[in-house]
Amino acid sequence: MAKFLPRCKFYRSGASRTRRRTMTRITLSRIFGDIAFPGTLDPKWALLSANSFIAAMLAIYLAFRLGLQRPYWAMLTVYLTAQPLAGAVRSRAVYRLLGTLLGACAAVALVPILVDQPTLMTVAITGWAAFCLYVSLQDRTPRSYAFMLAGYTATTVAFSSVAAPHLVFDVALARVEEIALGICCATVVHTLLFPSDVTGALTKAIDAAVRDAFAWTADVLLDHTPTQGNSARWRLAADITHFEVLSTHLSYDTAATKPELWAIRALQDKLALVLPMLTAIEDRLAALGARRTPELDQLLSQLGEWARDPIESRLSATELLRRCAEFDAALPAAQDEWDRLLASSMIAKSAALIEALAATHELSAIIHGSQVTSNPTTASRPKVRRAKRTLHRDQGLAALSVVALFAAVLGCSAVWIATAWPEGGIAAQIATIAAALYSSLDDPAPTLMSYTIWTVASLPIAAIYLFLIFPAIDGFPMLAAALAPPFLIIGYLQANPRHILKALALGLGLIGALDLQNRFSADFASFANTNAASLIGLIAAFLAVRTFRSVTAKHAARRLIRHGWVDLAILAGARRPMSRERWVGVMLDRLGLVIPRLALSGADVEAEAGRSLAALQMGLDLLDLKSSVVSVNGQRSTTLGDLPAKLSHAFRWFASGDSELRPTEAQALLAAIDVELRQHCKSDAAIQRTRLPALVGLRRVLFPNAPAPTFDEVAQ
């Protein structure tokens, strides 16, 4: 291979070794702050850093040998693809390759036909990037990376080809080759050198969630009292979404045996019912208080004993469900009919919870590769296969992200076209990448500013390498040895979730500023102009995001809660109800999103999260009401009078931000619920089992402090 760099001698300081070490530590501590030199070295983070560096050096070496135009893109791709789990690396590699191909094809298609109209071409390319960004924000799984990359790859190829549009295909091909080389090197190294599989991480997370769900259930049912704090439970909502994200990597995982995807999705559905069911049971316990009968407490204790240890329990889940049904059917017509309905509702919720936990226990065994045969449930059968879980989507914020991207890119492009600025295309490219990369955050502006600051911090390091160190070394081995110290540190920091942003900014900024080529060439003017354009692009993205896209954590939490009430209003007025899995999936995902935002905003997490969970509970009750067919005066009917309309109006009122209804509207809604309660108390047992618990649930959530309804017409 041709010589990489000319040879010269290293500068040797006369300072003592101890003084050099001390000064180096102080200097790096000032640059890195609290992230420099942790007391204990994490082996997993060190392994990820070593793998990333090996893959980067392999990529840059092969790029030199193949004579690629921009070898540093291959090295940069390695660090963008690096993930703690080998399966995540491979899936990200696939999505990055697909996105690069799609973006390159878009640039090749648009540039030749629009090159004579610079303004129109800029708008078309930016429009493509904006469209891809919008699509990517509608999919919050790792698959969204492909669409995002397709957007800013098109701008990178197109804006790099403006000066020579007839070479756009060559530029696109070179980009694809460089990205593909980096992807291959990252995939091979992270797969072969001590890989961490997704399956192990996923099963460990599932085990923890299942264990917590059983423990919480046992605590509530054995104590017979509602718990005072629910903060530990909220993480279950985020965990279920985390399972969905991790499961997208399973098909790319390195594990020899992978769990069944249908079993994971079925377990998500069952586990998602734990929070609303537990909350409903606690509410009924609080409502009944000391009026519970000894027989009811005994049944709850039996359920709790099973939840504490389902394997060693003397009663099976099937037997417990049978006892719940018999107990509910034998409930006496108490002097207080409302107490009977509360007890019946609690038994129904408890039975549903036990059934969900039994299915969860069996599905967990299936995921681990074994089969539980003692208590077979329908949830373990392949017929539960379904589409992917529905996650929350915010079209409003996605549209604002598109506006911010348009403003940043068109602003840079306008200056570029008006002034014939040679590096203007670089500013527009960086603005596109920066505006898209962190658009999923509530307020990307602080992150972009931090990214800009750490990118600036990388420039002195790059200058030292370019103008002091590189002239002193010769050949690729010395190059790799010289690059090892900063990139091993950067890779270690990248493995730490707390410092991944700083590490990426340092690493990508350093790689881009070094602009490694087969033949060394250091030009300070080019170095300064190119990096100044990059910083201008970052600042343009920051200003656009700050103007059009920034929202506070409190505002984001309110948006999530409002979305829940709006969907609940739509559900109340819909003729055809949606599936329970879809409703629980999107609402529980919102709950997992709203909790950390409430904590950041300083709001009352318990109260506000409780409102979101209440919306989830009422949605389940509405689905139970709408899915049943009621016999009224010998006629089969699915109507609920004017109750759905009143509920829909109330939910839209809550969506507007008010926590309480107007007194007249509240009284009318309460009266409508009580009318339905009295009406359905006349129905047969099957109808009562379906609709009465749902009506009791709606009444308790909406009017927890209301006096008990009267049942004079049905009293015996």
C-alpha positions, 0 to 999 in steps of 0.5 A: 500500500502506498505510504499514508503519511510522511515520516518525521520525529515526535516532539519530546517534552522535557517535563517529568513523566509524573508532571506530564501525567498530572497535566494531562489528567487536569487538561482532560478533566477540564475538557470532559468534566465528570465523564473523564476517567471513571473510577471503575472500568466497566468491562462491557463498555470497554469491550464495545469500545475495543470492538468499535475501534477495531471495526473502524480501523478495519474499515479505514484500512480497506477504504484506503486499499480500495481507493474510495473517495471519502474513506472517513465515511466508512469509519464514521459509519462504524461508530454510528452503527455501534450498539451494545447488542450484536443483534441491534448492530446487525439490524441497524446495519440493515436499516442504514444500508436500506436508507442509504440506497433509497436516499442515493436513488432519490438524489440520482433521480432528482439532481439531473432533471432539476440542476438548471433550477437551483432553487427548485432542486433545493426545495425538491431535495429538502421536501424529500428529506422532510417527507422521510423525516415525517414517515420516520417519526410515525414509527418509533421502533428502530426501523424508523432509522431507515427512513431518516437516513433516506432523507439526509442521504439524499441531501448529502449526495445532491448537495455534493454534486451541484458543482458537477451534476453529471457525476451524481451517480458516481457520488451516490455510488461512492457514498453507498460503497463507503457506507456498505464497507463501514456497515460490513466491518461493524457487523463482522467485528461486533458479531464475532468478538464476544457478542452480546445477544438481544435474546438474553437482554430481552428475556432478562427484562421480561423476567423482571417485569413478570416477577414484579407483576406477580409481586404487586398482585400478591401484595394487593390481594393479601393485604386487602388494602390499596397501596399508598404508592404506585411509583414503582409500577409506572415503569411497567408501562415503559417496559412493555414498549421496551419489549416491542423495541427489543423484539424488532432486533430478534430476527437479526440476533446472534443467539442460537435459540430465539424466543417465539415472537408471537409469544412475546407479543401475547405476553405484552398483551397480557402484562399490559392488563396488570396496571389497569386491573390492579388499580381497579381492584384497589379502587373497589377495596377502598370503596368497600372498606370494612364492609367486605365479607369474610368470604370475600377476604378469604377468596382474595387471600387465595388469589394472593397466595397463588400470585405469590408463588403460582408453581407451589400454590395448592390451587391452580389458576383454573380452579381459582377462576372457577371459584371466582365465578361461583362466588360471583354467582352466589353473591347475596342480594345485599341490603345495599345493592351498590356494595354487591355491585362493587364486590362483583366488579372486584371479583370480575377484575380479580379473575381477569387479572389472575387469568392474565397472569396465568397466561403470562406465566405460561408464555414466559416459560414458552419464551424461555424454551419450555412448556407449562402443561399444568394450566394450559391457557388459550394465550399460549397457542399460535392463534394469538399471533397478531400485528405489531403493537400500536404505539403513540404517534404525534402528527402535530410534533412531526409536522413541526419537525418538518417545518424546522427542517425546512427552515434550517435547510432552506436558510442555509441554501439561500445563503449558499445560492445568494453568495456562491459560498463554496462550503454552503453545501456542507452547511445545508447537509449538516443542517439537514442531519442535525434537524432530523437526528434528534427530532424525536425529542420534546425539545431538541434545541438543548441537545443540538446546542450540546452537540455543537459545543462538543463538536467544537471541542473536537476541533482542537484535537483534530488540529493537533492530529492534523498539524502536529501528530500526523506529520510525525508518523508513517504507515497504517500501523502508526496511524492506528496506534496514534488514533487509539487513545482518543477513539478508545475513550470516545467508544467507552463513553459512547457505551455509557447511555449517560454520555452517548451524545457527548461521545458521538459529537466528539467522535463524529466531529473528530472523524469529519475534521480529520478527513482521512485520505490515502495520501496525507494533506493538511491545509489549514484554510480548508480545515477552517472553512469546512468546519466553520460551515459545519458549525453554521449548519448546526447553529442553523438547525438549532435556531430553526428547532428553537423557533418552531419545534421546542416544547417543554416537558410539561407541555409534552406531558399535557399533549400526551394526556390530551391525546388520551382523552381525545381518543377516549372521546372517539372511542365512546362515540364510535359504532364499532369498537377497536380491539382491546390489544390496540387500545391498551397498547397505545394508552400504556405506551403513552403512560410510559412516555408521560411519567418521565416528562411529568417528573422533569416538569416537577408535576405531581406524578402520581396524580397526573399519571393516575389520570392517564391510567384512569383513561386507560381503565375507562377505555377498557370498560367502554369496550366491554360495554360496546362489545356486548349485546343486551336484551331489552324487553325481548329485543336484541339491542346494542344501544346504551341510550344517550350515555355514549354521547354524554361520555364523549362530551365529558372526555372532550371537556377533559381533553380541553384541560379542565379536570372537572365537569360543570355541575349540571353536566356532571349531574346529567352524566352521573344520572345516565350511568345510574339509569343504565345500572338500574336497567342492567340489574334487571337483565339476566346473569350473562348480561350482568357479568358483562356490563355491570362491572364496566358501568361500576368502573366508569362510575367509580373513575368519574365520580369516586366521591359520589353517594351510592346510587339508589336501586329502589326499583330492583330491591327485593 
